[in-house]
Amino acid sequence: MCPGLVWTCVWERRNQSHAGGGGGEEEEEEEEPGCRSQSSRPLFNLLDLECWFPPSVSKRSRPCFCRSQHELSGPRAPGPAEDCGGAEGVAGLTGQDANGVPLRRSKRGWMWNQFFLLEEYMGTDMQYVGKLHSDSDRGDGSVKYVLTGDGAGSLFRIDEKSGDIHATKRLDREEKAYYILHAKAVNRITNVALEGESEFIIKIHDINDNEPRFTKDPYLARVPEMSDIGTSVIQVTAIDADDATYGNSARVVYSILEGQPYFSVDPETGLIKTALPDMDREVKENYQVVIQAKDMAGQMGGLSGTTTVSITLSDVNDNPPRFTKTVYEFRVPESLELGSTVGLIRAVDGDIGENAAMDYRVIGVDGPGWFDIATNRSTQDGMIVLRKPLDFERKRQYSLRVQVENVHIDPRFFSMGPFRDEATVKIVVEDVDEPPVFQRVSYVMEVKEDAARNTIIGSVSASDPDDKNSLVRYSIDRRTDMDRVFNVHAGNGSVFILRELDREEDAWHNISVIATEFNNPRQISRVPVFIRVLDVNDNAPTFASSYETFVCENAKANQRIQTVSATDPDEPLGGHRFSFSLAQEAAGKANFSVRDNKDNTAWILTRRNNYNSVQMSIYHVPVVISDGVFPMQSSTCTLTIRVCTCDREGNMKLCNAEALTARAGLSTGALVAILLCVIILLMIVVLFAALRRQRKKEPLIISKEDVRDNVVSYNDEGGGEEDTQAFDIGTLRNPEAIEDSKQRRDIVPETFYPPVRRPVLPPPARDNNGDVRDFINQRLQDNDGDPTAPPYDSLATYAYEGNGSVAESLSSLESVTTEGDQDYNYLSEWGPRFKKLADMYGGDDSDRDS
């Protein structure tokens, strides 16, 4: 028996032959069903167990389906003497339940639960699945077996008579693991169900037909260099599509094919680990590891798959920086500008990225402050930079001690240190031809403004700093001295003046002096020279402003009428000290006096009572103003005082006309402006009169009746072809109606131009009318040969109706301009087209009048 599982077995009931009740015949022994070895014929595969038919089973024996203890009503197992029975069923059963009650099984037509079928069947015949049989089937062909469900009719086919089920195609468990079908037995004739429909399952029994497949190919992984043994790198995973619940078909074991002895793999989990210590990235950075996954637990005959794992050793700071040289030497010219790079030094570090970041610094130098070093982060170079100017004549060589050190240091690798290095840098200064050097960066000179020409006001000095000590020639940059006020001696650098100076005009002069090497004129240098012009008392003081002073007629003696002050463009060291006094020539007959206030101001006072504007309307008071600086300068300024009528409070009420005129005197500019305006007005008047006197010619069109080149617009309704009063159409007549002598009406005829006589051209022989071309040519000759024509282009337009009509011209252009009678009776002879026109114009005069 197959305990605990659903198993199927067939018991044979021995056929006994009774010959006349011959009990002497021996009975054949029954073979007990159960789990048999491979020597027996297999019927169904049930997972890892197989149930077999005994070899002596007859085809005519009926199947009996035995269930496990879990499917029976109580725990039982068929005994070796248990008989499946025929149509009568089982006569009796042995076995009891837990309470000692005998177990019995009721009769049933058929019972089954599931069939099993191997996948990937390779045979040529259809694969046998199993057999269905009903107790109602008497073998007479009246029973028909019907199969429905998954794959019925396509994948699975049943013999309607025998109930044998076969698989028609190869099945793959990985595509579908089981099929649910329904079976029933019906009467072949009436199609009435003989048994109730029963459901069963056909499970596809897995075989090892799928190799393991990795989820990625290739894998990429990184692990730090110098890692310990057993450091995890990456885990790989392979998937086998076979049934993992059956056997070892999907049991995968991992192994390493390539990559030893550096790495190892866990056979169960696929975890890759380091197998060697202290693997150095600088020695070897990339590794290719091939991993195999094999099913059947790695046994012989199992299927396998492989994948590649690319492992890169990531960098750690395990290498200190090292200079490639112990001594570096650089040669630089002494003219190198400040901030320029003297040279580059480089230390080598086997690491990469931030682990190779370095810092440079100067730890010793024989010229402090002359040089500095900076780190270029992109190239990790040390840049030596000049901080002070070099001078070959003073110092020709410098020595520096430079140190380099890693920025990021890993404490785990201190034992591999120290992570720093030192080197010596020698800098040799080379001599260059330098321009002259002035003793000062700038010069300040002073000169009095009254200094005479060619007076030396100072000197500049420059020398060649080179060993050859070339001579120097001096000059002035004329762009800074456009007026050529100063000059410099070319040999000794003495600065002198060429023109007179005026402090009040320019108090400071800023010039540049150029020093040039005599042997090499390209070597030049400049120095600014600031020249201050010192003040000399050379200007006399004057009134600070223009005063408008008046005195009242009723003024009293010693009355103050004005306060005056003075100004002086000079700037004495002690400040201005002005003195005021009345001019000596006016002291005897003065009407006013001047009182000096000793504070650079003075009062103008009256010397008598009552002033009469009729007798004297304006007074001129000369005031002498002197400064107190040596040499003393003085000037006489005249103060104009008007006599005006005032009220009691002293407010001016009225001044005479002479005083007002003197007060409001016009300036020269105002007089010139007024004169120009008068001249312009006179010119306009004269030009206008001349234009009016000028004789003008009449325009080309002097008559409203002349319509040539003229547009006549009127709103009256026309009178038809007979209306010839609207405008003169004589100019549009045909050549036969043109007058021989016709004066031009577009201009006034001159007496000295005789009228042009046009020759009369004979008409063509073919008819009385001229051709259009002849008409136009004649008009063109008239216009070209007319001496009275205007001296500019004129457009003449002619309307002319040509010949060729049977009715000749119907236009008034060809008719005469007189009011003569016209005979229109011929219109009735022109046919029906002119009937309407003949009715309008034809007939007698009495008809027309009516």
C-alpha positions, 0 to 999 in steps of 0.5 A: 500500500502507499500510505498517506497518499492517494494511490490507485491499484488494481486487485485481480479476482482469481478466475476459478473453473469448476468442472463438475464441481471438481473441488480437486482442482487447485485454486490459483493464488491471488497476487496482492496489490501494493507498491512494487519495484521496477520489475512490475509494470507501472500504471501511474506515477504518484510523486515519489511513489509508484503503484503497480499492477501485478504482472498477472492482472487480466484485462478483464479485471475491473479497476478498484480505486482505493483511498488513503486513510485521510479520505476514508471515513475512518483510518483503514488500509486495505488488507491483503485479502480485501476483495474489490468485488464485481457488480455486486460490490464488496461483500465485506470489509475488515478493519475497525474505527477508533471505537471498534465499529467495523468499517464498510464501503458503499458500492459506487460506479467509479472513483478517482481524484487525479492522473499524472502525466510526464511532460515532454513525452518523446514517443511516436504514439500518443501518450496514455493517460488513464482509463475511465470505466463505469459499472454501467458499462456491460461491454455491449457498446451502449455506454459512451464516455464524454470528456470536457474541460481544459484541453479536452478534444485538443490536448486530451482525447478519450475513446468513447467506447473503452474510456481510454484517455491519451495525450495528443501533444507534448506537454510542458509543465512550465507552460501549464502545470495541471488540467481540470477535466470533467468526465461522464458516461451517457447512453449512446442512443438516448444520450442520457447520463448514466453516471453523474459528472465527475471532476478530475485533475491531470497533473503534469509530472515535471522532468528536469528540462530547464537549466538555471538562468541568472537574473543578470548577465553580466553582473557589475560589482565593486569592492574596496581594495585591501579588503579582508578575506570574506568581504561580501562583493555581490550576490547572484541569483539563478532561477530554474523553471522546473518544479521546486516541489518535486525532486532536485530538478530546481535545486540549484548549486553555485560554483565558481569557474573563473576568478579563483583564487581571488574570489569564492561563491557560496554554493547555496546563496550565490554570495560572492566573497573575497578569497585573498587579502590585501588585493591592490587596485594599483596592481590589478583593478578589474576582475572577471569572475564566471559563476555556474549554477547547476540544478539536481543539487549539482549532481551528474546529469544536472543542467547548468547556466553561467554568468559573468561578474565584472568586479572592480576594486575601488580605491582607498588612500593606501599610497602616499604622495611622492615627488618625482624629483628631490630637486627642482630648478626653474629659471625666470627673468627678473621682469616677471610680473607679480602673480605670474607662475614661476613653475609647476611641481608635481607629486605622484600618488597611486590613488585616484579621485579624492584619495589623490588630493594633495596640498603643497606648501612652502616650509622654508625659503631664503627669501621670505615673502617672495614666493608662494605655492598653490594647488591646482585641484584639477591637475594636482600640480603645485604652482609656484607664484611670484609675490615680490618683484625680482631684481637680478642685480640684488639677488640672483638665486632663491631656494625653497623647501616644499612639502606635499601631503594628502588631504584625506588620510585613512587611519587604517593605513597609517602604517603605510605612511607617512603620507607626505613628501618634501623636495627642494626648489631652486629659482634662478633669476635671469638678467633682462634689459630693463628700462630706466628706473626713476629715483622717485615714483613721482615728483612735486615741484613749485614755481612762482607765477612771475618766474621768467622763462627758462627758469629751472623749477626742479629736476628728475633723475633716472638710471639704468638698473642693468650692469651696463649702466646705459646713459639715459635721455629725458623728454616730456610726454607732449600729450600731457603738456599740449601748450608746451609750457615746460621742457626738460633737459635731455641730459641732466633732467632739469625741468624749466618753463617755456612760457609765462605762468598765471596761477589764477588761470592754472594753479597746478600742472601735471606732466609726465617725464620720459626716460629712455635708454640711449643705447636701446630707445625701446626701453623707456619709463615714465614718471609723473611730475606735479608742478604747483604755481605759487601765488604772487600779488599781481592782481588789484582788488575790485568791487565784489559785485556791481552795486546799484546805489541811490540816495534820497533827495531828503537824505541827511548828512552822514547817512549810510547809503551803501556797504561795499566789499572787494574781491581779489583773485590772489590768495595771500598766505594770511588772507585778504586785508583790503582798505577803502578810501575816497580818491584824492581828486574827488576829496575836495568837492566830494558829496559823499565819503567812504568809511573803512570798516577794517573788515574788508568792507566800507560804508558810503556816507552822505556829506550833506543834507538834501539832494536835488535830482533836477540839479544833479541826478547821478553822482560818480564816486571814485573809491580806491581799494588796496590790498595789504600784501607786498607788492601792494596792488590797488585800483580805483572803482567808480560807484554810481549813485542815483538821486531818487524821490523817497518816502519818509521811511527812505524807500525809493518812489521815483527816479528821473529818466536819466537815472533810469536810463543809466541804471538800465543801460543796454549791453553791447550784446543786446544792442547787436541783437536788436540791430540784427532783428531790424536788418532782417525785417528790412530784408523781408520787406524788400524781398516781398516788394521785389516779388510783387513787382516781378512780372509773372507769366500766365499759367499754361491753362488760362481759359476754362474752355481749354480742356487739354491736360485739364480735368473739367468737373461739372454736375450738370446733366449733359444734353447728348451729342448735340450739347457742344456748349459744355466745353470747346471740342475744337482741339479734338477735331479731325484733320479736315476741320483744323483751322490753318492758322490757330494761335496757342491759348496756353500761353500769352503770345509774344509780339516778336514771335510770328505765328507759325504757318503750318503747311496744309498736307494734301489728303491721302488719295484713298479718302478725304480723311487723314490717317491716324499716324499722319495726324499724330505726326503732324501734331508732334511736328507742331509742338516740336517746332513751335517757338512759343511752346513753354521750356518744359515738357507738356503732355498733349492728349488727342482723341481721334476716331479712325475710318472704316465704318460703313456709317462713317463717324457718328461722333460729334468730333467730326461734325462742324461746330455750327448749328446747321441742319443735318440730314439724318434720312440716310439712317433708315437705309442702314438696316434694322440695327439703325432703326431706332436711331432713324426713328429718333433723327429721321423724318421731316422737320415737322415730325421732329418739331412735333 
